[in-house]
Amino acid sequence: MQNLFSNLKRKHSVDGSSPDERDAKHTKHNNRHSYASSSSKSIERLSQDFKPSLDLSDQRSKPSSSQKIASLLNALDDALEEDGMDEVLSLVDDETLSRCLDLRTSLSKHKSKIDASTINTPPASQPQPKKSHDDFWNLPKTMSPFSLTPWKSSQIPLILPPLPEVLDPTLEASAFVHLGCGSGKATDLSYERLEWVGDAYVYLISTLLISQTFPFFTPGKCSHLREKLVKNLTLADYARQYGFDKRAKLPDSLYTAGKDQERTKVMGDIFEAFVAAVVLSDPADGVRRVSEWLKDIWGMTLAKEILQEERNGLLLDSPLWRLRGKAEPVQQIISTSQSLPPNAKEQLQKLLGSKGIQIIYKDAAPEKKDPKNKLPLFTVGVYLTGWGEKDKMLGSGKANGKKDAGIKAAEMALANKKMMKVYIERKKVHDELMEMERAAMEKL
């Protein structure tokens, strides 16, 4: 930690450019701004109304509070990276590591508050902006998909993160009110109306996070992960942990016996309504705040999958998340990626496969519905013909896709060490006989 602090201190005390170079860059920036302004008077007026002037040279020489906290967060992230975790654990005990994780979470929240106050509060010398007839001041800033970053196991919180603030009390109250508890007008605000908006944000944010964190997963497997995050059962569980069930205003009919499944649906909808309330109440920064919150709670749900992804150590160069600026052949893109480790099917084929040997995957039971996620559930078996066996089942597996079910079947077969030893030995004898025959033919 002392080395980290020393490196961080040197980073603040040494600037990469001289004062003259900074002044030159600042002048060049002003010239470009002046040129752009002269070509569009309307843009110039908007800039004067909504963009406070900044002294860039002063910002470089004196880091802001947000920048200082960001530097501390970067230092903690570097120290707690998965690759270097063994070294950290050898230097500190579990309690110290836990305190470091808590510190990082606290610093991240404090930085968000500073950033929000900086955005929403103009400088004292800057006059308050006047709202135009089209309410331009309330238009949200653009949020790029790249604003979200992949999950890291070292950044997953240990406890449920606090709720993001809803800045409008009417929207917050409406997120917990059933339509039947209002005046009955079609325009009444209710959680049903907000849920329709929140549902879209929940799907979008979960899709971006999963796509970035698991670049080698097939779209089908990504969909299964997303379903795990956005299904009513999961969202309702979050809602109850945050006490949404106690804040909800629902008709008495929902509290009768036998309505458990319906109440679960309601709690999931209320959770999505709360997401919409956070976004709509804060046009400037609501999407970012709710995205960071969802990333934390979803990270706790997918912690096992995220950790497994890091242990695999796959360094895929996904063309989806790297802007290249030019067209490249698909084969060239693929060749820059690290090859995937062999899955259980490939391992089984390598251990037992040979000429004339059949390893076949086929349905071992009728298709059913998964009780957990309501998706189709397939049962696939792996069968061996050869090495003294005919259509011998080596293992079976269940999954929401036939490919994944086949992999699980192969994993079951590989786990049966006693059985595998018998067939591997038979293959070894066969290979030795074939090699002897080959050598004899060469001598003729």
Secondary structure as UniProt FT lines:
FT   HELIX           2..13
FT   HELIX           19..39
FT   HELIX           41..50
FT   HELIX           56..61
FT   HELIX           65..79
FT   HELIX           82..84
FT   HELIX           85..91
FT   HELIX           94..120
FT   TURN            124..125
FT   TURN            133..134
FT   HELIX           136..138
FT   HELIX           145..147
FT   HELIX           153..155
FT   HELIX           169..174
FT   TURN            175..176
FT   HELIX           179..181
FT   TURN            186..187
FT   HELIX           191..213
FT   TURN            215..216
FT   HELIX           219..230
FT   HELIX           232..241
FT   TURN            242..243
FT   HELIX           244..247
FT   HELIX           252..255
FT   TURN            257..258
FT   HELIX           260..281
FT   TURN            283..285
FT   HELIX           286..301
FT   HELIX           303..312
FT   HELIX           319..321
FT   HELIX           330..335
FT   HELIX           344..352
FT   TURN            355..356
FT   STRAND          358..369
FT   TURN            371..373
FT   STRAND          376..386
FT   TURN            387..388
FT   STRAND          389..399
FT   HELIX           402..415
FT   HELIX           417..443
//
